[in-house]
Amino acid sequence: MSSSSSQSTSSTNSPFLAPENLCGQTLLQLVGEGHTILASIKILSERIPPAFLVAAGIPQNNGPSNNNDNEQSNNNSGGMFLNLFGKEERRSSNKPPTASSSTNNLDDNQKSSCDMEDAKKYTPFLFDFSYLHNPEEFEATLTNHRDATTTDGGNGNAAEDMADLEREFAINHLPTIQEYYTLFTSIYNYQLELNRFSSDLTKGYFIQYTVESVLLDQEGRALLCEAVWLYGVILIVLERLLPGPIRERFIIAHFRLSNEGGGDISTIESMCKLCKGTGIHPPQSTNSASFGQHVSHKYPMEEERLFARYPLPVDLVRNVVGCLISDDVYRQSSAFPNVDQRSIRLSRQASMLYVVLFFDNAVVLREEEARLREIVDKYFYDNWVVHVYAGMTADLSIEWKRFRAAKAALDNVLEVENVKKMHIQNAKLIGQCMAELRAYLTMGILTDSFVLDNRHDLLNCLRKCNIAVRWRILHRRTTNAVYHGIVCATASEVTADPKLQGDFAVNDTHVVSLLLLSSQLEMQLKHIFTQLLEKKESIWINCRAKASGMMEDLAQYFEGDVTLARVSRHDGLIDWFTSMASEIRDLAYESGDHFTVTGRKIQLCVQALEDVEQYDLVDRDVQVKTFLQESRELLLQMARAVGINESITQDIKFISDISYGVESMKSYVKIIHSRISKDPSNVNLLQGFFLKLSNSL
């Protein structure tokens, strides 16, 4: 009995993320490593050496290392912002061209083709995993190739020495090859550490913690779910941005060219098992309804087979899936409290669930129809395009088509009529949001007092704007041709707001307008709330002083001695207003009372000021009633000011998150250029837009 009570006491005194809690710190470090790996994949995927692209047979203009795309809008955080203003050549286009500038300004495609042609000479010694089946044969083939090259045409001086070429390649590319190999090693180590952590929990090495007890803790639940999700996302992003043929050639290049070699045979086998190609290639269709050519949109890649190479414990996966289905892991109900906003409140959880369901050979997706119906009804009843990670999206109508139970559950929601209904509701919501934004952003409207009085309406406007723009941005990327035709319907004429009739057409211009205006409102509200947080004590003191002063003025007024005051002396009202002035002065900003007690005191004061108007002498005096009304407003200002806390700015940050659309912003650059060209004053809207993007990168 005493031991159990001491355990509960120690658990209370030692929270899960306390520095001395080894279980929490181990899990926290594991999650940090997962995010670091994902960042490394993104960075390295943007600078794959052309030789590996050529050897793998991946066109550079369509592959993950698309130089043209990077020029238009770099995946790094600053590139997109800089490109909104156009390229440097555009800004200096009025200058006459010089000989040097014409030489430097070669066509980008020509440069790319030159690089690829130069890279072809390295391809003979960039092998895939077929090299491991018979290394001697491949090396012999390479030797024969060297001899044939040297003696070609009888002119040895004119031919390149293949051995020197290979040494040159090793000198120039070995540090890069080692970077990629280190990345692959870190992924392998991540799954080892995650499996070890799960095993330690099961064996009781963390004493009072098990998988179940960690999932009962608020911080532990979020971290454990995220650790499992990160492993799945790492494998998906790796397959999408660094395809199998490229990975295989990096592994073999490291094995052949590095002084370390591939390490022992077990290490080589582990790397090969992790990095071997899946045999599934990105779709090459350029249909307007297909986004397979964009690395920011995911295509089906048989994730269940990919995840099964190094699986996670079944019990761990099952517990995490159950937790994601039944619990609110991140507790963001304050940001989206309305029941109609449930899907966006749980959108991050839905993204995690989409990934985690591929573990355990996707048994839930294949067989458990009842559970899939529960998942769809809770998370995907009004959406079917999921944000996976850092702007990468997935279309469930395509991704889940091969799973019987998942397809059956989704078909109940994704009927054509339902999709049309979602599209129309979103178009109407965008029109409503545009009208509200223009009203709120009118010059001089957003004052401190207005924000305090209309805080809930302003936050609701932000919620509706971000819900509308999120649905539209994500679902314009659907790869389902039927749904794409509904969501991306075009209007016969261009209008400032969505056309709320016929096809209810919403185009990219409407999305950009909503983004710019809503980000402006978000920026102004953040600034105002930050200022109110800093000066809410002074607001309290000033309002209290004014309200108590007005009570004293009313007490003096009813003494009947005030010049031009035609009122007889009333001792009862004099005492009442004097007492009320004292009550208001006693309202302390920092008192020992709970804030709800202070709120109740203010409420009683307001109620008393309303009740006193029932006296005939007060009711007949307009000036006194005006004083009473102003006093009540001052008291309400005090209550609203003290009710502001840091959670409001955190809610705004969560509401305004646009991490799902950072890749989609590339398609809006030309529209923003056009808006600024037509009306340069639109530049003022870019500050809020940049802040919105920077908070999500």
C-alpha positions as CSV (number, residue, x, y, z in Angstrom):
1,M,0.0,0.0,0.0
2,S,2.8,2.4,0.9
3,S,4.8,1.5,-2.1
4,S,2.0,2.2,-4.5
5,S,1.3,5.5,-2.9
6,S,5.0,6.4,-3.1
7,Q,5.1,5.4,-6.7
8,S,2.1,7.7,-7.5
9,T,3.8,10.5,-5.6
10,S,7.0,10.1,-7.4
11,S,5.2,10.0,-10.7
12,T,3.4,13.2,-9.9
13,N,6.6,14.9,-8.7
14,S,8.6,13.6,-11.8
15,P,6.7,14.4,-15.0
16,F,7.4,12.5,-18.1
17,L,9.7,15.1,-19.7
18,A,11.6,15.9,-16.5
19,P,15.4,15.8,-17.0
20,E,15.8,12.9,-14.6
21,N,13.1,10.8,-16.3
22,L,15.2,8.5,-18.5
23,C,12.1,7.1,-20.4
24,G,10.8,10.5,-21.4
25,Q,14.2,11.8,-22.3
26,T,15.0,8.8,-24.4
27,L,11.8,9.1,-26.3
28,L,12.2,12.9,-26.8
29,Q,15.7,12.4,-28.2
30,L,14.4,9.7,-30.5
31,V,11.7,12.0,-31.9
32,G,14.3,14.8,-32.4
33,E,16.5,12.4,-34.3
34,G,13.6,11.5,-36.6
35,H,13.0,15.2,-37.5
36,T,16.7,15.7,-38.1
37,I,16.7,12.7,-40.6
38,L,13.7,14.1,-42.4
39,A,15.4,17.5,-42.8
40,S,18.5,15.7,-44.1
41,I,16.5,13.8,-46.7
42,K,14.9,17.0,-47.9
43,I,18.3,18.8,-48.2
44,L,20.2,15.9,-49.9
45,S,17.4,15.3,-52.3
46,E,17.9,18.8,-53.8
47,R,21.5,18.2,-54.7
48,I,21.8,14.7,-56.1
49,P,24.9,14.7,-58.4
50,P,23.8,14.5,-62.0
51,A,25.9,11.4,-62.6
52,F,23.7,9.4,-60.3
53,L,20.6,10.7,-61.9
54,V,21.9,9.7,-65.4
55,A,23.0,6.2,-64.1
56,A,19.6,5.6,-62.5
57,G,17.8,6.7,-65.6
58,I,15.9,9.5,-63.9
59,P,15.4,12.6,-66.0
60,Q,16.8,15.6,-64.2
61,N,13.9,17.9,-65.2
62,N,11.3,15.5,-63.7
63,G,13.3,14.0,-60.9
64,P,13.6,15.0,-57.3
65,S,16.6,17.3,-58.1
66,N,14.7,19.5,-60.5
67,N,16.9,22.5,-61.1
68,N,14.2,24.4,-63.0
69,D,11.8,23.9,-60.2
70,N,14.4,24.9,-57.7
71,E,15.0,28.2,-59.6
72,Q,11.2,28.9,-59.8
73,S,10.8,28.1,-56.1
74,N,13.5,26.6,-53.9
75,N,12.4,24.1,-51.3
76,N,14.6,25.9,-48.8
77,S,12.8,28.4,-46.7
78,G,14.2,31.6,-48.3
79,G,14.0,30.6,-51.9
80,M,10.2,30.9,-52.2
81,F,10.2,34.3,-50.7
82,L,12.9,35.7,-52.9
83,N,11.3,34.3,-56.0
84,L,8.0,36.1,-55.3
85,F,9.8,39.2,-56.5
86,G,11.1,37.6,-59.7
87,K,14.6,36.6,-60.8
88,E,17.5,39.0,-60.6
89,E,17.7,39.1,-64.4
90,R,14.2,40.4,-64.6
91,R,15.0,43.3,-62.3
92,S,17.9,44.3,-64.4
93,S,16.2,43.6,-67.8
94,N,16.3,47.4,-68.7
95,K,20.1,47.3,-68.9
96,P,21.6,46.7,-72.3
97,P,23.1,43.2,-72.6
98,T,26.8,42.8,-72.7
99,A,29.0,40.1,-74.1
100,S,29.8,38.7,-70.7
101,S,26.2,38.8,-69.6
102,S,25.0,37.0,-72.7
103,T,27.6,34.3,-72.0
104,N,26.6,34.0,-68.4
105,N,22.9,34.0,-69.2
106,L,22.8,30.7,-71.1
107,D,19.5,29.0,-71.4
108,D,18.9,26.9,-68.2
109,N,17.8,23.9,-70.2
110,Q,21.0,24.1,-72.2
111,K,23.1,24.2,-69.0
112,S,21.2,21.3,-67.6
113,S,21.7,19.2,-70.8
114,C,25.4,20.0,-70.8
115,D,25.7,18.8,-67.2
116,M,23.9,15.6,-68.0
117,E,26.1,15.0,-71.0
118,D,29.2,15.6,-68.9
119,A,27.8,13.2,-66.2
120,K,27.4,10.3,-68.7
121,K,31.1,9.6,-68.7
122,Y,30.8,8.5,-65.0
123,T,27.9,6.1,-65.5
124,P,30.0,2.9,-66.4
125,F,31.2,2.5,-62.8
126,L,28.0,3.5,-61.0
127,F,26.3,0.1,-60.3
128,D,23.1,-0.9,-58.7
129,F,22.7,-3.9,-56.3
130,S,23.1,-6.3,-59.2
131,Y,26.8,-5.7,-58.7
132,L,26.7,-7.7,-55.4
133,H,25.6,-10.9,-57.1
134,N,28.9,-11.1,-59.0
135,P,31.3,-8.3,-58.3
136,E,34.2,-9.9,-60.2
137,E,32.2,-10.0,-63.4
138,F,31.3,-6.3,-63.1
139,E,34.9,-5.3,-62.3
140,A,36.1,-7.4,-65.3
141,T,33.5,-5.7,-67.5
142,L,34.8,-2.3,-66.3
143,T,38.4,-3.4,-67.0
144,N,37.4,-4.5,-70.5
145,H,35.6,-1.1,-71.0
146,R,38.9,0.7,-69.9
147,D,40.9,-1.3,-72.4
148,A,38.4,-0.7,-75.2
149,T,38.3,3.0,-74.4
150,T,42.1,3.3,-74.4
151,T,42.6,1.5,-77.7
152,D,39.5,3.0,-79.4
153,G,40.5,4.0,-82.9
154,G,44.1,3.2,-82.3
155,N,44.5,6.7,-80.7
156,G,45.2,6.2,-77.0
157,N,45.9,9.8,-76.4
158,A,42.5,10.8,-77.6
159,A,40.6,8.4,-75.3
160,E,40.1,9.0,-71.6
161,D,41.7,6.7,-69.2
162,M,38.8,5.1,-67.3
163,A,41.0,4.5,-64.2
164,D,41.9,8.2,-64.0
165,L,38.3,9.1,-64.6
166,E,37.2,6.9,-61.7
167,R,39.8,8.4,-59.4
168,E,38.7,11.9,-60.4
169,F,35.1,10.9,-59.7
170,A,36.0,9.5,-56.3
171,I,38.0,12.7,-55.4
172,N,35.2,15.0,-56.4
173,H,32.2,13.0,-55.1
174,L,33.4,10.9,-52.2
175,P,32.4,13.4,-49.5
176,T,28.9,13.6,-51.0
177,I,28.7,9.8,-51.2
178,Q,29.6,9.6,-47.6
179,E,26.9,12.1,-46.7
180,Y,24.2,10.0,-48.3
181,Y,25.6,6.8,-46.7
182,T,25.6,8.5,-43.3
183,L,21.9,9.4,-43.9
184,F,21.0,5.7,-44.7
185,T,22.9,4.6,-41.7
186,S,21.0,7.0,-39.4
187,I,17.7,5.7,-40.8
188,Y,18.7,2.2,-40.0
189,N,19.9,3.2,-36.5
190,Y,16.6,5.1,-35.9
191,Q,14.5,1.9,-36.4
192,L,17.0,0.0,-34.2
193,E,16.6,2.5,-31.4
194,L,12.8,2.6,-31.8
195,N,12.6,-1.2,-31.6
196,R,15.0,-1.2,-28.6
197,F,12.9,1.4,-26.8
198,S,9.8,-0.7,-27.4
199,S,11.6,-3.8,-26.2
200,D,12.8,-2.0,-23.0
201,L,9.3,-0.9,-22.2
202,T,8.0,-4.4,-22.6
203,K,10.7,-6.0,-20.5
204,G,10.2,-3.4,-17.7
205,Y,13.6,-1.8,-17.9
206,F,12.0,1.6,-17.3
207,I,10.4,0.2,-14.1
208,Q,6.9,1.8,-13.9
209,Y,6.6,2.5,-17.6
210,T,5.1,0.2,-20.2
211,V,3.8,1.0,-23.7
212,E,0.3,1.3,-22.2
213,S,1.3,3.6,-19.4
214,V,3.3,5.9,-21.7
215,L,0.2,6.2,-23.9
216,L,-1.8,7.2,-20.8
217,D,0.6,10.2,-20.2
218,Q,-0.3,13.3,-22.3
219,E,3.3,14.1,-23.3
220,G,4.3,10.4,-23.6
221,R,1.2,9.7,-25.8
222,A,2.1,12.5,-28.3
223,L,5.8,11.5,-28.4
224,L,5.3,7.8,-28.8
225,C,2.8,8.2,-31.6
226,E,5.1,10.7,-33.3
227,A,8.1,8.4,-33.1
228,V,6.2,5.6,-34.9
229,W,4.8,8.0,-37.4
230,L,8.2,9.5,-38.1
231,Y,9.7,6.1,-39.0
232,G,6.9,5.6,-41.5
233,V,7.3,9.1,-42.9
234,I,11.1,8.7,-43.2
235,L,10.6,5.6,-45.4
236,I,7.9,7.3,-47.5
237,V,9.9,10.5,-48.1
238,L,13.1,8.6,-48.7
239,E,11.3,6.5,-51.4
240,R,9.7,9.6,-52.9
241,L,12.7,12.0,-53.0
242,L,15.6,9.5,-53.2
243,P,14.2,6.7,-55.4
244,G,15.6,3.1,-55.1
245,P,17.9,3.2,-58.2
246,I,19.7,6.3,-56.8
247,R,20.0,4.8,-53.3
248,E,21.5,1.6,-54.7
249,R,24.1,3.4,-56.6
250,F,25.1,5.5,-53.6
251,I,25.5,2.3,-51.5
252,I,27.6,0.5,-54.1
253,A,29.7,3.7,-54.8
254,H,30.5,3.9,-51.1
255,F,31.3,0.2,-50.9
256,R,33.7,0.5,-53.9
257,L,35.3,3.9,-53.5
258,S,35.4,4.6,-49.7
259,N,38.5,3.6,-47.7
260,E,36.1,2.3,-45.1
261,G,34.4,0.1,-47.7
262,G,31.0,-1.0,-46.6
263,G,32.0,-2.2,-43.2
264,D,31.4,-5.8,-42.2
265,I,29.1,-8.1,-44.2
266,S,26.2,-7.6,-41.8
267,T,26.3,-3.8,-42.3
268,I,26.3,-4.2,-46.0
269,E,23.3,-6.6,-45.8
270,S,21.4,-4.2,-43.6
271,M,22.0,-1.2,-45.9
272,C,21.0,-3.2,-48.9
273,K,17.8,-4.4,-47.2
274,L,16.9,-0.9,-46.2
275,C,17.8,0.9,-49.5
276,K,17.0,-1.6,-52.3
277,G,14.5,-0.3,-54.9
278,T,10.8,-1.2,-54.6
279,G,10.5,-1.5,-58.4
280,I,7.6,1.0,-58.4
281,H,8.3,4.2,-60.4
282,P,6.5,7.5,-60.3
283,P,3.7,7.8,-62.9
284,Q,4.9,9.8,-65.9
285,S,1.4,11.1,-66.9
286,T,1.3,14.9,-67.5
287,N,-2.5,14.9,-67.4
288,S,-3.9,18.0,-65.7
289,A,-5.5,15.8,-63.1
290,S,-2.3,14.0,-62.3
291,F,0.3,15.4,-60.0
292,G,2.6,12.3,-60.2
293,Q,5.3,14.4,-61.8
294,H,5.5,16.7,-58.8
295,V,7.7,15.4,-55.9
296,S,5.4,17.2,-53.5
297,H,2.5,14.7,-54.2
298,K,2.8,11.1,-53.2
299,Y,1.9,8.1,-55.4
300,P,1.1,4.6,-54.2
301,M,4.3,2.7,-53.5
302,E,3.2,-0.4,-51.7
303,E,4.1,1.0,-48.3
304,E,3.2,-2.1,-46.4
305,R,6.1,-4.0,-48.2
306,L,8.4,-1.1,-47.6
307,F,7.6,-0.9,-43.9
308,A,7.9,-4.7,-43.6
309,R,11.7,-4.6,-44.3
310,Y,12.4,-3.6,-40.8
311,P,9.0,-3.8,-39.0
312,L,8.0,-2.5,-35.6
313,P,6.5,-4.7,-32.9
314,V,2.8,-5.5,-33.7
315,D,1.7,-4.6,-30.1
316,L,3.3,-1.2,-30.3
317,V,1.7,-0.5,-33.7
318,R,-1.7,-1.7,-32.5
319,N,-1.6,0.4,-29.4
320,V,-0.6,3.5,-31.3
321,V,-3.3,3.0,-33.9
322,G,-5.9,2.6,-31.1
323,C,-4.6,5.7,-29.4
324,L,-4.8,7.8,-32.6
325,I,-8.3,6.6,-33.3
326,S,-9.8,7.2,-29.9
327,D,-7.8,10.0,-28.3
328,D,-7.2,13.7,-29.0
329,V,-3.4,13.4,-28.9
330,Y,-2.5,17.1,-29.3
331,R,-5.5,18.7,-27.5
332,Q,-6.1,21.5,-29.8
333,S,-9.8,22.0,-29.0
334,S,-9.1,25.6,-28.0
335,A,-8.0,26.4,-31.5
336,F,-11.0,24.7,-33.2
337,P,-13.7,24.2,-30.5
338,N,-16.7,23.8,-32.8
339,V,-17.8,20.3,-33.5
340,D,-18.1,21.1,-37.2
341,Q,-14.3,21.9,-37.1
342,R,-13.4,18.4,-35.8
343,S,-11.7,17.2,-39.0
344,I,-9.3,20.1,-39.2
345,R,-8.6,20.0,-35.4
346,L,-7.6,16.3,-35.8
347,S,-5.9,16.8,-39.2
348,R,-2.4,16.2,-37.8
349,Q,-3.6,13.1,-36.1
350,A,-5.3,12.0,-39.4
351,S,-2.0,12.4,-41.2
352,M,-0.2,10.3,-38.6
353,L,-2.9,7.6,-38.7
354,Y,-2.7,7.4,-42.5
355,V,1.0,6.6,-42.3
356,V,0.8,4.2,-39.2
357,L,-1.9,2.1,-40.8
358,F,0.6,0.8,-43.3
359,F,2.5,-1.0,-40.6
360,D,1.7,-4.6,-39.6
361,N,1.2,-5.4,-43.3
362,A,-1.7,-2.9,-43.5
363,V,-4.0,-5.5,-41.8
364,V,-6.5,-2.8,-40.7
365,L,-6.7,-1.4,-44.2
366,R,-7.3,-4.8,-45.7
367,E,-9.6,-6.5,-43.3
368,E,-11.1,-4.4,-40.5
369,E,-14.1,-2.7,-42.1
370,A,-15.8,-1.7,-38.8
371,R,-12.6,0.1,-37.6
372,L,-12.1,1.7,-41.0
373,R,-15.7,3.1,-41.0
374,E,-14.9,4.6,-37.6
375,I,-11.8,6.2,-38.9
376,V,-13.4,7.6,-42.0
377,D,-16.4,8.9,-40.1
378,K,-14.1,10.7,-37.6
379,Y,-11.3,12.0,-39.8
380,F,-12.2,11.8,-43.5
381,Y,-15.9,12.5,-43.6
382,D,-15.3,15.9,-45.4
383,N,-11.8,15.5,-47.0
384,W,-9.9,12.9,-48.9
385,V,-6.5,14.5,-49.6
386,V,-4.1,14.2,-46.7
387,H,-1.1,16.2,-45.9
388,V,1.7,13.7,-45.2
389,Y,4.8,15.9,-44.4
390,A,6.2,19.3,-45.4
391,G,3.8,19.9,-48.2
392,M,3.7,16.4,-49.5
393,T,0.1,15.2,-50.0
394,A,-1.7,11.9,-50.7
395,D,-5.0,11.2,-52.3
396,L,-6.9,8.5,-50.3
397,S,-9.2,7.8,-53.2
398,I,-6.1,6.5,-55.1
399,E,-4.0,5.3,-52.2
400,W,-6.6,3.2,-50.6
401,K,-8.1,1.8,-53.8
402,R,-6.0,-1.5,-53.4
403,F,-7.3,-2.2,-49.9
404,R,-10.7,-3.8,-49.7
405,A,-11.9,-2.6,-46.3
406,A,-10.4,0.9,-46.7
407,K,-12.0,1.4,-50.2
408,A,-15.4,0.2,-48.9
409,A,-15.4,2.6,-46.0
410,L,-14.2,5.6,-48.1
411,D,-16.7,4.9,-50.9
412,N,-19.5,5.5,-48.4
413,V,-18.3,9.1,-48.1
414,L,-16.8,9.9,-51.5
415,E,-19.8,9.7,-53.7
416,V,-19.9,12.2,-56.5
417,E,-22.8,14.1,-55.0
418,N,-21.0,14.3,-51.7
419,V,-17.9,15.7,-53.4
420,K,-20.1,18.3,-55.1
421,K,-21.7,19.2,-51.8
422,M,-18.2,19.7,-50.2
423,H,-17.1,21.8,-53.1
424,I,-20.2,24.1,-52.9
425,Q,-20.0,24.5,-49.2
426,N,-16.3,25.5,-49.5
427,A,-17.0,28.0,-52.3
428,K,-19.7,29.6,-50.1
429,L,-17.4,29.7,-47.1
430,I,-14.7,31.4,-49.2
431,G,-17.2,34.1,-50.3
432,Q,-18.3,34.7,-46.8
433,C,-14.7,34.9,-45.5
434,M,-13.8,37.4,-48.2
435,A,-16.7,39.7,-47.2
436,E,-15.8,39.5,-43.5
437,L,-12.1,40.1,-44.2
438,R,-12.7,43.2,-46.2
439,A,-14.9,44.6,-43.3
440,Y,-12.4,43.9,-40.6
441,L,-9.4,45.2,-42.6
442,T,-11.0,48.6,-43.2
443,M,-8.7,51.3,-42.0
444,G,-9.2,52.1,-38.3
445,I,-11.5,49.2,-37.4
446,L,-9.0,47.0,-35.5
447,T,-8.5,49.1,-32.4
448,D,-7.6,47.7,-29.0
449,S,-11.2,48.1,-27.7
450,F,-12.7,46.6,-30.8
451,V,-10.5,43.6,-30.6
452,L,-11.3,43.1,-26.9
453,D,-15.0,43.4,-27.5
454,N,-15.1,41.2,-30.6
455,R,-12.3,38.7,-29.8
456,H,-14.4,35.6,-30.4
457,D,-15.8,36.9,-33.7
458,L,-12.3,37.7,-35.0
459,L,-10.9,34.3,-34.0
460,N,-13.9,32.6,-35.7
461,C,-13.2,34.5,-38.8
462,L,-9.6,33.3,-38.8
463,R,-10.8,29.8,-38.2
464,K,-13.2,29.9,-41.2
465,C,-10.6,31.4,-43.5
466,N,-8.0,28.8,-42.7
467,I,-10.5,25.9,-42.9
468,A,-11.7,27.2,-46.3
469,V,-8.2,27.7,-47.8
470,R,-6.9,24.4,-46.4
471,W,-9.7,22.4,-48.0
472,R,-9.3,24.2,-51.3
473,I,-5.5,24.0,-51.6
474,L,-5.4,20.3,-50.6
475,H,-8.2,19.2,-52.8
476,R,-7.1,21.1,-55.9
477,R,-4.3,18.5,-55.8
478,T,-6.5,15.5,-56.1
479,T,-5.3,12.9,-58.6
480,N,-8.8,11.5,-59.1
481,A,-9.9,12.8,-62.5
482,V,-13.6,12.9,-61.6
483,Y,-13.1,14.8,-58.3
484,H,-10.5,17.0,-60.0
485,G,-13.1,18.1,-62.5
486,I,-15.5,19.1,-59.7
487,V,-13.1,20.9,-57.4
488,C,-11.1,22.6,-60.2
489,A,-14.1,23.7,-62.3
490,T,-13.4,26.9,-64.3
491,A,-15.8,29.8,-64.7
492,S,-16.6,31.5,-68.0
493,E,-15.6,34.8,-66.6
494,V,-13.0,36.0,-64.1
495,T,-14.5,37.4,-60.9
496,A,-13.0,38.9,-57.7
497,D,-14.9,36.4,-55.5
498,P,-15.9,32.8,-56.1
499,K,-18.9,32.4,-58.4
500,L,-21.7,31.3,-56.0
501,Q,-23.9,29.7,-58.7
502,G,-23.6,27.2,-61.5
503,D,-20.4,25.3,-61.0
504,F,-19.4,27.4,-58.0
505,A,-16.0,27.9,-59.6
506,V,-13.1,28.8,-57.4
507,N,-9.8,29.5,-59.1
508,D,-6.2,30.1,-57.9
509,T,-6.8,33.9,-57.9
510,H,-9.5,33.5,-55.3
511,V,-7.3,31.3,-53.1
512,V,-4.4,33.8,-53.3
513,S,-6.8,36.7,-52.4
514,L,-8.0,34.7,-49.4
515,L,-4.5,33.9,-48.4
516,L,-3.2,37.4,-48.6
517,L,-6.2,39.0,-46.7
518,S,-6.4,36.3,-44.0
519,S,-2.6,36.5,-43.4
520,Q,-2.9,40.3,-43.0
521,L,-5.6,39.9,-40.4
522,E,-3.6,37.2,-38.6
523,M,-0.5,39.5,-38.5
524,Q,-2.5,42.5,-37.2
525,L,-4.3,40.3,-34.5
526,K,-1.0,38.8,-33.4
527,H,0.5,42.3,-33.0
528,I,-2.6,43.7,-31.1
529,F,-2.8,40.7,-28.8
530,T,0.9,40.8,-28.1
531,Q,0.6,44.5,-27.2
532,L,-2.5,43.8,-25.0
533,L,-0.6,41.1,-23.1
534,E,2.1,43.6,-22.4
535,K,-0.2,46.4,-21.2
536,K,-3.2,44.5,-19.8
537,E,-2.3,45.5,-16.3
538,S,-2.2,49.2,-17.3
539,I,-5.6,48.8,-19.0
540,W,-7.0,47.3,-15.8
541,I,-5.7,50.2,-13.7
542,N,-6.8,52.9,-16.1
543,C,-10.3,51.4,-16.6
544,R,-10.7,50.9,-12.8
545,A,-9.6,54.5,-12.1
546,K,-12.0,55.9,-14.7
547,A,-14.9,53.7,-13.5
548,S,-14.4,54.6,-9.8
549,G,-14.0,58.2,-10.7
550,M,-17.3,58.2,-12.6
551,M,-19.0,56.7,-9.5
552,E,-17.5,59.5,-7.4
553,D,-18.8,62.1,-9.9
554,L,-22.3,60.6,-9.7
555,A,-22.2,60.7,-5.9
556,Q,-21.2,64.4,-6.1
557,Y,-23.9,65.0,-8.7
558,F,-26.6,63.7,-6.4
559,E,-25.4,66.0,-3.6
560,G,-27.2,68.8,-5.5
561,D,-24.3,71.3,-5.2
562,V,-23.0,71.0,-8.7
563,T,-23.5,74.1,-10.8
564,L,-26.3,73.8,-13.4
565,A,-27.4,70.4,-11.9
566,R,-31.1,70.6,-11.4
567,V,-31.4,67.6,-9.1
568,S,-32.3,67.4,-5.4
569,R,-30.0,65.9,-2.9
570,H,-30.5,62.1,-2.4
571,D,-28.5,60.7,0.5
572,G,-29.3,57.1,-0.4
573,L,-27.8,57.4,-3.9
574,I,-24.9,59.4,-2.6
575,D,-24.0,56.5,-0.2
576,W,-24.6,53.9,-2.9
577,F,-22.4,55.5,-5.5
578,T,-19.7,56.2,-2.9
579,S,-19.8,52.6,-1.8
580,M,-19.7,51.4,-5.5
581,A,-16.6,53.6,-6.1
582,S,-14.9,51.9,-3.2
583,E,-15.9,48.4,-4.5
584,I,-14.4,49.2,-7.9
585,R,-11.2,50.6,-6.4
586,D,-10.8,47.4,-4.4
587,L,-10.7,45.2,-7.6
588,A,-7.1,44.1,-7.7
589,Y,-5.2,42.9,-10.8
590,E,-3.0,40.6,-8.8
591,S,-4.9,39.3,-5.8
592,G,-4.9,36.1,-3.8
593,D,-8.3,35.3,-5.3
594,H,-8.7,33.0,-8.3
595,F,-9.4,34.9,-11.5
596,T,-12.9,33.5,-11.6
597,V,-13.6,35.1,-8.3
598,T,-12.4,38.5,-9.7
599,G,-14.6,37.9,-12.7
600,R,-17.6,37.2,-10.5
601,K,-16.9,40.5,-8.5
602,I,-16.9,42.4,-11.8
603,Q,-20.1,40.7,-12.9
604,L,-21.8,41.7,-9.6
605,C,-20.7,45.3,-10.1
606,V,-22.1,45.4,-13.6
607,Q,-25.3,43.9,-12.4
608,A,-25.6,46.5,-9.6
609,L,-25.1,49.3,-12.1
610,E,-27.9,47.9,-14.2
611,D,-30.2,47.5,-11.2
612,V,-29.7,51.1,-10.0
613,E,-31.3,52.3,-13.3
614,Q,-34.6,51.0,-12.0
615,Y,-34.8,54.0,-9.7
616,D,-37.1,56.6,-11.1
617,L,-34.7,59.4,-10.3
618,V,-31.9,57.7,-12.2
619,D,-34.1,56.4,-15.0
620,R,-35.3,59.9,-15.9
621,D,-31.8,61.4,-16.1
622,V,-30.1,60.7,-19.5
623,Q,-26.7,62.0,-18.3
624,V,-26.7,59.6,-15.3
625,K,-27.7,56.7,-17.5
626,T,-24.9,57.6,-20.0
627,F,-22.4,57.5,-17.1
628,L,-23.7,54.2,-15.9
629,Q,-23.4,52.7,-19.4
630,E,-19.8,53.9,-19.8
631,S,-18.9,52.5,-16.4
632,R,-20.3,49.1,-17.3
633,E,-18.3,49.1,-20.5
634,L,-15.1,50.0,-18.5
635,L,-15.7,47.1,-16.1
636,L,-16.3,44.7,-19.0
637,Q,-13.0,46.0,-20.6
638,M,-11.3,45.1,-17.4
639,A,-12.7,41.6,-17.5
640,R,-11.8,41.1,-21.1
641,A,-8.3,42.5,-20.7
642,V,-7.4,40.2,-17.8
643,G,-8.9,37.3,-19.7
644,I,-6.2,37.6,-22.4
645,N,-3.3,35.2,-22.0
646,E,-0.5,33.6,-24.0
647,S,-2.7,30.7,-25.2
648,I,-4.5,33.1,-27.6
649,T,-1.3,33.7,-29.6
650,Q,-0.6,30.0,-29.6
651,D,-4.1,29.3,-30.8
652,I,-3.6,31.9,-33.7
653,K,-0.4,30.2,-34.6
654,F,-2.0,26.8,-34.8
655,I,-5.1,28.2,-36.6
656,S,-2.9,29.9,-39.2
657,D,-0.6,26.9,-39.9
658,I,-0.1,26.4,-43.6
659,S,2.7,23.7,-43.6
660,Y,0.4,21.6,-45.7
661,G,0.6,24.1,-48.6
662,V,4.3,25.2,-48.7
663,E,4.8,23.3,-51.9
664,S,1.5,24.5,-53.4
665,M,2.7,28.1,-53.0
666,K,4.9,27.6,-56.1
667,S,1.9,27.7,-58.3
668,Y,0.7,31.0,-56.9
669,V,3.9,33.0,-57.6
670,K,2.8,34.2,-61.0
671,I,-0.6,35.3,-59.7
672,I,1.1,37.4,-56.9
673,H,3.4,38.9,-59.5
674,S,0.3,39.9,-61.6
675,R,-1.5,41.4,-58.6
676,I,1.5,43.5,-57.7
677,S,2.0,44.6,-61.3
678,K,-1.6,45.8,-61.6
679,D,-1.8,47.4,-58.1
680,P,1.6,47.9,-56.4
681,S,-0.2,48.6,-53.1
682,N,-0.6,44.8,-52.8
683,V,3.0,44.7,-51.7
684,N,1.7,45.7,-48.3
685,L,-0.1,42.3,-48.0
686,L,3.1,40.3,-48.5
687,Q,4.5,41.0,-45.0
688,G,1.7,39.0,-43.4
689,F,1.9,36.4,-46.1
690,F,5.6,35.9,-45.5
691,L,5.1,35.7,-41.8
692,K,2.4,33.0,-42.3
693,L,4.7,30.9,-44.5
694,S,7.8,31.4,-42.2
695,N,5.9,30.1,-39.2
696,S,5.1,26.9,-41.1
697,L,8.5,26.1,-42.5
